[in-house]
Amino acid sequence: MFIAYAVVGGLLALVLAASATLTLQRNDQIVTGMRKVQVPDSWLPRLAVLKAAGAIGLIVGLWITPLGVAAAIGVTLYFIGAVITHLRAKDYELAPAAVLTAVAAAALILRALS
């Protein structure tokens, strides 16, 4: 299970790090998507920090199990919130958020079992 967590957690951490970087840089596609679901621009730096913290936690969680579990819980909750935000805004293009929720949940299960 540990190797599976290392792969899933590592790939998820890469996605989170890239997303955090693009969010901090106010990438047009990210900003447009956030505005579409009515997320205020002032939230972007905080959301980027949450993604970066999740990425770091998943990687450090390779060596410190409780941190890996906590990070996976946080990332899962983050993406559940993203799905809810899409639904509340009646934006049904939520496949990326839903897939990332499932990947984060898989990372949580794999880390908890290893």
N, CA, C and O of each residue as an XYZ file, in Angstrom:
456
protein
N       0.813     -1.199      0.000
C       0.000      0.000      0.000
C       0.857      1.264      0.000
O       0.466      2.291     -0.555
N       2.025      1.179      0.625
C       2.856      2.377      0.713
C       3.298      2.855     -0.670
O       3.287      4.053     -0.950
N       3.683      1.921     -1.526
C       4.129      2.320     -2.866
C       2.972      2.965     -3.627
O       3.163      3.955     -4.333
N       1.779      2.404     -3.481
C       0.604      2.996     -4.137
C       0.358      4.408     -3.612
O       0.055      5.316     -4.386
N       0.489      4.594     -2.281
C       0.327      5.943     -1.723
C       1.399      6.870     -2.268
O       1.106      8.011     -2.625
N       2.630      6.399     -2.338
C       3.727      7.231     -2.824
C       3.446      7.717     -4.246
O       3.710      8.874     -4.574
N       2.918      6.844     -5.077
C       2.610      7.217     -6.462
C       1.419      8.184     -6.498
O       1.508      9.255     -7.097
N       0.319      7.811     -5.864
C      -0.889      8.652     -5.895
C      -0.641      9.981     -5.178
O      -0.977     11.046     -5.695
N      -0.055      9.906     -3.995
C       0.228     11.125     -3.240
C       1.221     12.025     -3.947
O       1.070     13.247     -3.939
N       2.235     11.431     -4.560
C       3.231     12.210     -5.289
C       2.638     12.914     -6.500
O       2.908     14.092     -6.735
N       1.829     12.190     -7.269
C       1.190     12.806     -8.436
C       0.197     13.895     -8.016
O       0.129     14.956     -8.638
N      -0.567     13.625     -6.962
C      -1.508     14.634     -6.463
C      -0.757     15.864     -5.970
O      -1.200     16.992     -6.188
N       0.371     15.655     -5.311
C       1.180     16.785     -4.840
C       1.693     17.623     -6.013
O       1.740     18.850     -5.923
N       2.071     16.975     -7.098
C       2.511     17.716     -8.292
C       1.378     18.559     -8.866
O       1.584     19.716     -9.232
N       0.193     17.984     -8.944
C      -0.969     18.717     -9.453
C      -1.280     19.901     -8.540
O      -1.548     21.004     -9.017
N      -1.242     19.672     -7.235
C      -1.522     20.753     -6.284
C      -0.472     21.858     -6.367
O      -0.808     23.041     -6.319
N       0.784     21.477     -6.490
C       1.855     22.485     -6.583
C       1.698     23.320     -7.849
O       1.859     24.540     -7.816
N       1.389     22.671     -8.951
C       1.183     23.404    -10.207
C      -0.024     24.330    -10.100
O       0.028     25.481    -10.532
N      -1.103     23.826     -9.526
C      -2.310     24.639     -9.373
C      -2.075     25.821     -8.441
O      -2.547     26.927     -8.702
N      -1.349     25.588     -7.359
C      -1.030     26.675     -6.427
C      -0.202     27.748     -7.118
O      -0.448     28.942     -6.945
N       0.782     27.317     -7.901
C       1.632     28.265     -8.621
C       0.820     29.092     -9.611
O       0.956     30.314     -9.665
N      -0.026     28.421    -10.395
C      -0.854     29.131    -11.377
C      -1.855     30.064    -10.696
O      -2.158     31.142    -11.208
N      -2.361     29.642     -9.544
C      -3.297     30.493     -8.809
C      -2.591     31.740     -8.297
O      -3.127     32.842     -8.406
N      -1.401     31.578     -7.742
C      -0.643     32.741     -7.258
C      -0.258     33.677     -8.398
O      -0.187     34.892     -8.211
N      -0.011     33.116     -9.571
C       0.335     33.927    -10.737
C      -0.898     34.535    -11.404
O      -0.792     35.285    -12.375
N      -2.066     34.195    -10.864
C      -3.349     34.667    -11.410
C      -3.481     34.329    -12.898
O      -3.800     35.180    -13.729
N      -3.229     33.075    -13.194
C      -3.394     32.550    -14.544
C      -4.821     32.836    -15.021
O      -5.779     32.654    -14.270
N      -4.956     33.282    -16.272
C      -6.271     33.676    -16.795
C      -7.303     32.559    -16.697
O      -8.458     32.807    -16.350
N      -6.896     31.347    -16.996
C      -7.835     30.226    -16.963
C      -8.308     29.957    -15.524
O      -9.488     29.688    -15.300
N      -7.406     30.027    -14.574
C      -7.756     29.811    -13.164
C      -8.687     30.927    -12.686
O      -9.721     30.658    -12.075
N      -8.320     32.168    -12.964
C      -9.120     33.305    -12.509
C     -10.518     33.266    -13.129
O     -11.512     33.517    -12.447
N     -10.589     32.951    -14.423
C     -11.888     32.858    -15.092
C     -12.754     31.771    -14.459
O     -13.946     31.971    -14.225
N     -12.140     30.616    -14.183
C     -12.878     29.522    -13.548
C     -13.359     29.876    -12.155
O     -14.478     29.532    -11.774
N     -12.524     30.557    -11.396
C     -12.915     30.959    -10.037
C     -14.045     31.983    -10.073
O     -14.978     31.910     -9.273
N     -13.963     32.926    -10.990
C     -15.032     33.931    -11.108
C     -16.336     33.283    -11.538
O     -17.413     33.693    -11.105
N     -16.237     32.269    -12.392
C     -17.435     31.572    -12.888
C     -18.228     30.952    -11.737
O     -19.457     30.888    -11.783
N     -17.514     30.498    -10.706
C     -18.194     29.897     -9.554
C     -18.272     30.874     -8.374
O     -18.510     30.476     -7.234
N     -18.066     32.149     -8.674
C     -18.264     33.248     -7.722
C     -17.299     33.229     -6.528
O     -17.675     33.575     -5.408
N     -16.072     32.825     -6.783
C     -15.038     32.895     -5.750
C     -14.381     34.270     -5.871
O     -13.877     34.614     -6.940
N     -14.377     35.061     -4.796
C     -13.770     36.387     -4.864
C     -12.262     36.315     -5.148
O     -11.578     35.402     -4.686
N     -11.765     37.279     -5.903
C     -10.326     37.332     -6.224
C      -9.475     37.382     -4.959
O      -8.348     36.887     -4.944
N     -10.009     37.975     -3.908
C      -9.239     38.097     -2.662
C      -8.966     36.740     -2.015
O      -8.083     36.630     -1.164
N      -9.706     35.715     -2.403
C      -9.504     34.376     -1.842
C      -8.379     33.619     -2.534
O      -7.881     32.633     -1.991
N      -7.970     34.055     -3.716
C      -6.993     33.289     -4.499
C      -5.692     33.014     -3.752
O      -5.225     31.875     -3.763
N      -5.082     34.020     -3.096
C      -3.836     33.694     -2.380
C      -4.042     32.655     -1.273
O      -3.198     31.779     -1.083
N      -5.145     32.747     -0.551
C      -5.409     31.771      0.520
C      -5.624     30.374     -0.033
O      -5.131     29.393      0.524
N      -6.363     30.287     -1.133
C      -6.600     28.979     -1.741
C      -5.293     28.385     -2.272
O      -5.070     27.179     -2.178
N      -4.438     29.238     -2.826
C      -3.131     28.770     -3.308
C      -2.283     28.243     -2.156
O      -1.602     27.227     -2.295
N      -2.322     28.928     -1.027
C      -1.561     28.475      0.145
C      -2.095     27.128      0.635
O      -1.316     26.257      1.019
N      -3.412     26.955      0.624
C      -3.983     25.671      1.042
C      -3.519     24.538      0.116
O      -3.172     23.451      0.579
N      -3.516     24.801     -1.181
C      -3.054     23.775     -2.126
C      -1.575     23.458     -1.913
O      -1.176     22.294     -1.926
N      -0.767     24.494     -1.718
C       0.669     24.286     -1.493
C       0.903     23.508     -0.196
O       1.746     22.612     -0.145
N       0.155     23.854      0.840
C       0.295     23.136      2.113
C      -0.103     21.668      1.953
O       0.535     20.782      2.520
N      -1.157     21.418      1.180
C      -1.561     20.036      0.918
C      -0.480     19.264      0.188
O      -0.206     18.109      0.512
N       0.139     19.909     -0.807
C       1.212     19.255     -1.563
C       2.389     18.920     -0.658
O       2.925     17.813     -0.703
N       2.783     19.882      0.158
C       3.905     19.650      1.076
C       3.558     18.553      2.075
O       4.379     17.678      2.351
N       2.355     18.600      2.610
C       1.930     17.592      3.582
C       1.899     16.190      2.998
O       2.275     15.228      3.668
N       1.455     16.068      1.756
C       1.426     14.749      1.119
C       2.837     14.201      0.934
O       3.070     13.008      1.125
N       3.770     15.061      0.565
C       5.154     14.608      0.356
C       5.824     14.281      1.689
O       6.434     13.222      1.833
N       5.713     15.184      2.660
C       6.318     14.911      3.977
C       5.640     13.701      4.621
O       6.244     12.980      5.414
N       4.368     13.497      4.261
C       3.621     12.354      4.774
C       4.176     11.012      4.343
O       3.786      9.976      4.883
N       5.082     11.017      3.374
C       5.765      9.767      3.021
C       6.601      9.259      4.191
O       6.786      8.053      4.353
N       7.110     10.195      5.011
C       7.953      9.826      6.150
C       7.225      9.939      7.477
O       7.548      9.221      8.424
N       6.254     10.823      7.558
C       5.517     11.041      8.809
C       4.053     10.711      8.546
O       3.300     11.546      8.045
N       3.661      9.501      8.885
C       2.330      8.997      8.549
C       1.196      9.913      9.000
O       0.320     10.211      8.188
N       1.163     10.380     10.262
C       0.031     11.233     10.663
C      -0.082     12.503      9.821
O      -1.190     12.975      9.564
N       1.038     13.055      9.394
C       0.994     14.245      8.553
C       0.431     13.909      7.175
O      -0.334     14.690      6.611
N       0.801     12.769      6.640
C       0.260     12.334      5.347
C      -1.241     12.135      5.410
O      -1.967     12.521      4.494
N      -1.706     11.530      6.497
C      -3.151     11.328      6.681
C      -3.850     12.677      6.809
O      -4.872     12.914      6.166
N      -3.299     13.560      7.638
C      -3.903     14.883      7.831
C      -3.943     15.667      6.521
O      -4.948     16.306      6.207
N      -2.859     15.619      5.763
C      -2.820     16.330      4.484
C      -3.856     15.766      3.518
O      -4.544     16.520      2.831
N      -3.966     14.451      3.466
C      -4.939     13.819      2.571
C      -6.368     14.170      2.989
O      -7.232     14.368      2.135
N      -6.618     14.246      4.290
C      -7.944     14.669      4.762
C      -8.208     16.107      4.316
O      -9.281     16.416      3.797
N      -7.223     16.981      4.521
C      -7.389     18.380      4.142
C      -7.625     18.558      2.649
O      -8.493     19.331      2.244
N      -6.861     17.852      1.836
C      -7.014     17.958      0.387
C      -8.373     17.408     -0.050
O      -9.029     17.981     -0.920
N      -8.785     16.311      0.549
C     -10.104     15.755      0.231
C     -11.205     16.759      0.571
O     -12.114     16.981     -0.229
N     -11.125     17.361      1.751
C     -12.125     18.366      2.141
C     -12.077     19.583      1.220
O     -13.117     20.146      0.879
N     -10.879     19.988      0.819
C     -10.734     21.122     -0.108
C     -11.510     20.850     -1.397
O     -12.265     21.702     -1.866
N     -11.319     19.661     -1.963
C     -11.975     19.363     -3.232
C     -13.455     19.045     -3.077
O     -14.224     19.261     -4.014
N     -13.874     18.542     -1.929
C     -15.316     18.426     -1.669
C     -15.920     19.826     -1.673
O     -16.997     20.047     -2.228
N     -15.217     20.768     -1.048
C     -15.670     22.162     -1.064
C     -15.734     22.711     -2.477
O     -16.648     23.468     -2.805
N     -14.775     22.341     -3.321
C     -14.776     22.794     -4.709
C     -15.996     22.251     -5.461
O     -16.637     22.975     -6.223
N     -16.306     20.979     -5.239
C     -17.477     20.382     -5.883
C     -18.746     21.101     -5.415
O     -19.602     21.440     -6.231
N     -18.866     21.329     -4.129
C     -20.040     22.029     -3.588
C     -20.134     23.441     -4.174
O     -21.223     23.901     -4.519
N     -19.004     24.120     -4.285
C     -18.992     25.473     -4.848
C     -19.485     25.458     -6.293
O     -20.257     26.331     -6.688
N     -19.054     24.490     -7.076
C     -19.531     24.368     -8.457
C     -21.035     24.129     -8.486
O     -21.751     24.742     -9.278
N     -21.509     23.244     -7.630
C     -22.937     22.932     -7.614
C     -23.771     24.128     -7.180
O     -24.828     24.383     -7.757
N     -23.314     24.863     -6.173
C     -24.042     26.044     -5.702
C     -24.124     27.117     -6.782
O     -25.109     27.850     -6.865
N     -23.084     27.205     -7.606
C     -23.060     28.195     -8.684
C     -23.765     27.667     -9.946
O     -23.796     28.334    -10.980
N     -24.322     26.470     -9.836
C     -24.975     25.811    -10.966
C     -24.030     25.671    -12.170
O     -24.434     25.801    -13.326
N     -22.779     25.404    -11.853
C     -21.761     25.143    -12.862
C     -21.499     23.644    -12.833
O     -20.883     23.128    -11.901
N     -21.968     22.959    -13.851
C     -21.884     21.508    -13.841
C     -20.647     20.977    -14.565
O     -20.576     19.789    -14.882
N     -19.681     21.843    -14.824
C     -18.391     21.425    -15.362
C     -17.455     21.153    -14.185
O     -16.433     21.816    -14.010
N     -17.830     20.177    -13.402
C     -17.103     19.911    -12.160
C     -16.294     18.633    -12.202
O     -15.857     18.139    -11.163
N     -16.090     18.094    -13.386
C     -15.322     16.843    -13.497
C     -13.921     16.953    -12.890
O     -13.517     16.051    -12.156
N     -13.156     18.031    -13.166
C     -11.814     18.090    -12.555
C     -11.870     18.062    -11.030
O     -11.098     17.347    -10.391
N     -12.777     18.835    -10.451
C     -12.886     18.859     -8.987
C     -13.340     17.503     -8.453
O     -12.853     17.051     -7.417
N     -14.263     16.855     -9.148
C     -14.751     15.546     -8.701
C     -13.663     14.480     -8.796
O     -13.524     13.646     -7.901
N     -12.896     14.509     -9.880
C     -11.804     13.538    -10.048
C     -10.741     13.752     -8.978
O     -10.239     12.795     -8.390
N     -10.401     15.017     -8.729
C      -9.389     15.298     -7.701
C      -9.896     14.934     -6.306
O      -9.104     14.550     -5.447
N     -11.198     15.049     -6.071
C     -11.762     14.591     -4.799
C     -11.536     13.089     -4.647
O     -11.131     12.613     -3.586
N     -11.804     12.357     -5.718
C     -11.627     10.895     -5.674
C     -10.151     10.522     -5.497
O      -9.832      9.594     -4.754
N      -9.266     11.229     -6.167
C      -7.826     10.938     -6.045
C      -7.350     11.251     -4.625
O      -6.575     10.491     -4.044
N      -7.815     12.371     -4.073
C      -7.439     12.728     -2.698
C      -7.968     11.698     -1.709
O      -7.271     11.325     -0.766
N      -9.204     11.236     -1.923
C      -9.768     10.203     -1.045
C      -8.966      8.901     -1.167
O      -8.745      8.205     -0.176
N      -8.537      8.583     -2.383
C      -7.715      7.387     -2.579
C      -6.384      7.528     -1.840
O      -5.910      6.577     -1.219
N      -5.785      8.718     -1.908
C      -4.524      8.951     -1.192
C      -4.742      8.784      0.313
O      -3.897      8.216      1.005
N      -5.860      9.272      0.813
C      -6.169      9.140      2.233
C      -6.293      7.665      2.627
O      -5.712      7.226      3.620
N      -7.035      6.930      1.857
C      -7.235      5.498      2.165
C      -5.911      4.744      2.089
O      -5.597      3.936      2.963
N      -5.145      5.012      1.050
C      -3.866      4.313      0.873
C      -2.894      4.654      2.008
O      -2.187      3.772      2.495
N      -2.850      5.927      2.435
C      -1.927      6.293      3.505
C      -2.378      5.710      4.832
O      -1.557      5.271      5.636
N      -3.679      5.706      5.059
C      -4.192      5.164      6.315
C      -3.930      3.658      6.413
O      -3.726      3.130      7.507
N      -3.936      2.975      5.276
C      -3.730      1.523      5.273
C      -2.261      1.109      5.234
O      -1.943     -0.059      5.456
N      -1.370      2.048      4.957
C       0.047      1.634      4.842
C       0.817      1.894      6.119
O       2.012      1.605      6.188
